[in-house]
Amino acid sequence: MWQPGEVVALRGVYNQRVSYIQSAVVVQDKPEEVALAVLPGAECFAPEGYINGKHGPSGQWDRWGEYEKGDWKMQRYAWHTNRLLILLQPEKYYASYYFWQANKNRFLCYYINFQLPFRRSELGFDSFDLELDIVIEPTYEWSWKDVDDYQRGIECGVIHTEWVQAIDAAKQEIFDKLEKRAYPYDGAWLDWMPDSNWSPPTLPQNWDKI
């Protein structure tokens, strides 16, 4: 188990290759839940198409096409603007995020990231982002995000049928929790602040080795 304050790699892995990686600081590591902080300045790598396409002038990125061909190239960048708290629970097909605007310590939203259940690695934690997300405002109004990208992943076969079935079950679990304002969407972590001694994390050596 990792100790609070240790730096880990949070990786997306597809076909035994890193498809995305963030450096994160361990807040807690317990059998029932892992909590990780991503701070402004954290070292990250993502496919060039994600950085220069999806978040670039065109707003376009053929993620699933790159994955099918296996020809994506990774590019370094630094996380900025927002502070994240990422909550991972074993066997869940989603992660729960708290988003804050870092410079004002202003809570922005809860965020559900649908992904494969995490696995532990020597460097931290591995999963695979399935693109579909839910954004939940502080008022508990919510909206879907990247639905079309998720559907394209299903259609091209990168997202497997059993994953879709697991996500459908996870959706009901999440909406039940939201209706009841149950953990972790009950504000339990709203007052959490990172240790003032923590610096923006950097990635360990050999982060791209599976």
C-alpha positions as CSV (number, residue, x, y, z in Angstrom):
1,M,0.0,0.0,0.0
2,W,1.2,3.5,-0.7
3,Q,1.7,6.1,2.0
4,P,0.2,9.6,2.0
5,G,2.4,12.1,0.2
6,E,4.0,9.5,-2.1
7,V,4.0,10.2,-5.8
8,V,2.5,7.6,-8.1
9,A,1.7,7.2,-11.8
10,L,-2.0,7.1,-12.8
11,R,-1.9,5.4,-16.2
12,G,-4.3,4.5,-19.0
13,V,-3.2,1.3,-20.7
14,Y,-4.4,-0.1,-24.0
15,N,-2.9,-3.3,-25.5
16,Q,0.0,-3.3,-23.1
17,R,0.9,0.3,-24.0
18,V,0.5,3.5,-22.0
19,S,-2.1,5.7,-23.6
20,Y,-2.2,8.4,-21.0
21,I,-0.4,9.2,-17.7
22,Q,-0.7,11.7,-14.9
23,S,1.6,12.0,-11.9
24,A,-0.4,12.2,-8.7
25,V,0.1,12.4,-4.9
26,V,-1.4,9.7,-2.6
27,V,-3.9,11.1,-0.2
28,Q,-4.9,7.8,1.2
29,D,-4.6,4.1,0.1
30,K,-7.0,1.8,1.8
31,P,-8.4,-1.6,0.7
32,E,-11.8,-0.1,0.1
33,E,-10.7,3.2,-1.5
34,V,-7.7,5.0,-3.0
35,A,-7.6,8.8,-3.0
36,L,-5.2,10.6,-5.3
37,A,-4.5,14.3,-5.8
38,V,-3.5,15.9,-9.1
39,L,-2.1,19.3,-8.6
40,P,-1.4,22.2,-11.0
41,G,2.1,21.7,-12.4
42,A,1.8,17.9,-12.3
43,E,3.8,16.2,-15.0
44,C,1.7,14.3,-17.6
45,F,1.9,12.7,-21.0
46,A,-0.9,12.2,-23.5
47,P,-1.2,11.4,-27.2
48,E,-0.3,14.3,-29.5
49,G,-3.9,14.1,-30.9
50,Y,-5.4,14.7,-27.5
51,I,-3.2,17.8,-26.8
52,N,-3.1,19.4,-30.3
53,G,-6.3,18.0,-31.7
54,K,-9.1,17.6,-29.1
55,H,-7.7,20.5,-27.0
56,G,-6.2,22.3,-30.0
57,P,-7.7,24.6,-32.7
58,S,-9.5,21.8,-34.5
59,G,-11.1,20.2,-31.5
60,Q,-10.9,16.9,-33.3
61,W,-9.1,13.7,-32.4
62,D,-9.6,10.2,-33.8
63,R,-8.8,8.4,-30.5
64,W,-10.2,5.1,-31.5
65,G,-8.6,5.1,-34.9
66,E,-5.2,5.7,-33.3
67,Y,-5.8,2.9,-30.8
68,E,-6.8,0.4,-33.5
69,K,-3.7,1.3,-35.5
70,G,-1.5,1.5,-32.4
71,D,0.3,4.6,-33.9
72,W,-0.2,7.3,-31.3
73,K,2.8,9.4,-30.1
74,M,3.0,10.7,-26.6
75,Q,3.6,14.3,-25.7
76,R,4.5,15.8,-22.3
77,Y,2.4,18.6,-20.7
78,A,1.8,20.0,-17.3
79,W,-1.5,19.9,-15.6
80,H,-2.9,23.4,-14.8
81,T,-5.7,25.5,-13.4
82,N,-7.7,22.9,-11.5
83,R,-7.0,20.7,-8.5
84,L,-8.4,17.2,-8.6
85,L,-9.2,14.6,-6.0
86,I,-9.6,11.2,-7.6
87,L,-11.4,8.4,-5.7
88,L,-10.9,4.9,-6.9
89,Q,-12.8,1.9,-5.5
90,P,-12.0,-1.7,-6.4
91,E,-13.9,-3.4,-9.2
92,K,-15.7,-0.2,-10.1
93,Y,-16.1,0.8,-13.8
94,Y,-15.8,4.5,-12.8
95,A,-13.7,6.9,-10.8
96,S,-15.3,9.8,-8.8
97,Y,-13.5,13.2,-9.0
98,Y,-13.8,16.4,-7.0
99,F,-12.7,19.5,-9.1
100,W,-11.6,22.8,-7.6
101,Q,-10.4,26.0,-9.2
102,A,-7.0,25.8,-7.5
103,N,-6.1,29.5,-7.2
104,K,-9.4,30.4,-5.6
105,N,-10.0,27.0,-3.8
106,R,-13.5,27.1,-5.5
107,F,-15.3,23.8,-5.8
108,L,-16.4,23.4,-9.4
109,C,-18.1,20.0,-9.7
110,Y,-18.1,16.3,-9.1
111,Y,-17.1,14.4,-12.2
112,I,-17.6,10.7,-13.0
113,N,-15.0,9.1,-15.3
114,F,-16.1,5.8,-16.7
115,Q,-13.1,3.5,-17.0
116,L,-12.0,-0.1,-16.5
117,P,-11.5,-1.2,-12.8
118,F,-8.0,-0.1,-11.7
119,R,-5.1,-2.4,-11.3
120,R,-2.1,-1.8,-9.1
121,S,1.3,-1.5,-10.7
122,E,4.8,-1.0,-9.4
123,L,4.4,2.7,-10.2
124,G,0.9,3.3,-9.0
125,F,-2.5,2.5,-10.7
126,D,-3.5,1.4,-14.2
127,S,-6.9,1.6,-15.9
128,F,-8.3,2.5,-19.3
129,D,-10.6,5.5,-19.9
130,L,-13.8,4.6,-21.7
131,E,-14.5,8.3,-22.7
132,L,-18.0,8.6,-21.2
133,D,-18.3,11.1,-18.3
134,I,-20.9,12.8,-16.1
135,V,-20.4,16.3,-14.9
136,I,-22.3,17.0,-11.6
137,E,-22.7,20.7,-10.6
138,P,-22.6,21.7,-6.9
139,T,-26.4,22.1,-7.2
140,Y,-26.5,18.4,-8.3
141,E,-27.7,19.2,-11.8
142,W,-25.8,16.9,-14.1
143,S,-25.0,16.4,-17.8
144,W,-23.4,13.7,-19.9
145,K,-20.1,14.4,-21.6
146,D,-18.4,12.7,-24.7
147,V,-21.4,10.5,-25.4
148,D,-20.7,10.5,-29.2
149,D,-17.1,9.5,-28.6
150,Y,-18.2,6.6,-26.3
151,Q,-20.6,5.4,-29.0
152,R,-17.9,5.5,-31.6
153,G,-15.7,3.4,-29.4
154,I,-18.4,0.8,-29.1
155,E,-19.1,0.8,-32.9
156,C,-15.4,0.3,-33.8
157,G,-15.0,-2.5,-31.3
158,V,-12.4,-0.9,-29.0
159,I,-15.0,-0.8,-26.2
160,H,-16.2,-4.3,-25.6
161,T,-19.8,-5.4,-25.0
162,E,-19.1,-6.6,-21.5
163,W,-17.6,-3.2,-20.6
164,V,-20.8,-1.5,-21.9
165,Q,-22.9,-3.9,-19.7
166,A,-20.8,-3.1,-16.7
167,I,-21.1,0.7,-17.3
168,D,-24.9,0.4,-17.6
169,A,-24.9,-1.2,-14.2
170,A,-22.6,1.5,-12.8
171,K,-24.8,4.3,-14.1
172,Q,-27.7,3.0,-12.0
173,E,-25.4,2.8,-9.0
174,I,-24.2,6.3,-9.5
175,F,-27.7,7.8,-10.0
176,D,-29.0,6.0,-6.8
177,K,-26.1,7.6,-4.9
178,L,-26.9,11.0,-6.4
179,E,-30.5,10.8,-5.5
180,K,-29.6,10.0,-1.9
181,R,-26.7,12.5,-1.8
182,A,-24.7,9.5,-0.7
183,Y,-20.9,9.1,-0.5
184,P,-18.8,10.3,-2.2
185,Y,-21.3,12.8,-3.6
186,D,-22.2,14.1,-0.2
187,G,-19.5,16.7,0.1
188,A,-17.4,14.5,2.4
189,W,-14.1,15.8,0.8
190,L,-15.2,19.4,0.1
191,D,-13.0,20.8,2.9
192,W,-9.9,18.7,1.9
193,M,-6.8,20.6,1.1
194,P,-3.4,19.3,-0.1
195,D,-0.5,19.4,2.3
196,S,1.3,22.7,2.0
197,N,4.6,20.9,1.8
198,W,3.6,19.0,-1.4
199,S,5.2,20.1,-4.6
200,P,3.7,19.4,-8.1
201,P,4.6,15.8,-8.7
202,T,6.8,14.4,-11.5
203,L,6.6,11.0,-13.2
204,P,8.9,8.2,-12.2
205,Q,11.5,6.8,-14.5
206,N,10.3,4.1,-16.9
207,W,6.7,5.3,-16.6
208,D,6.1,3.9,-20.1
209,K,7.1,0.3,-19.2
210,I,4.3,-2.1,-18.6
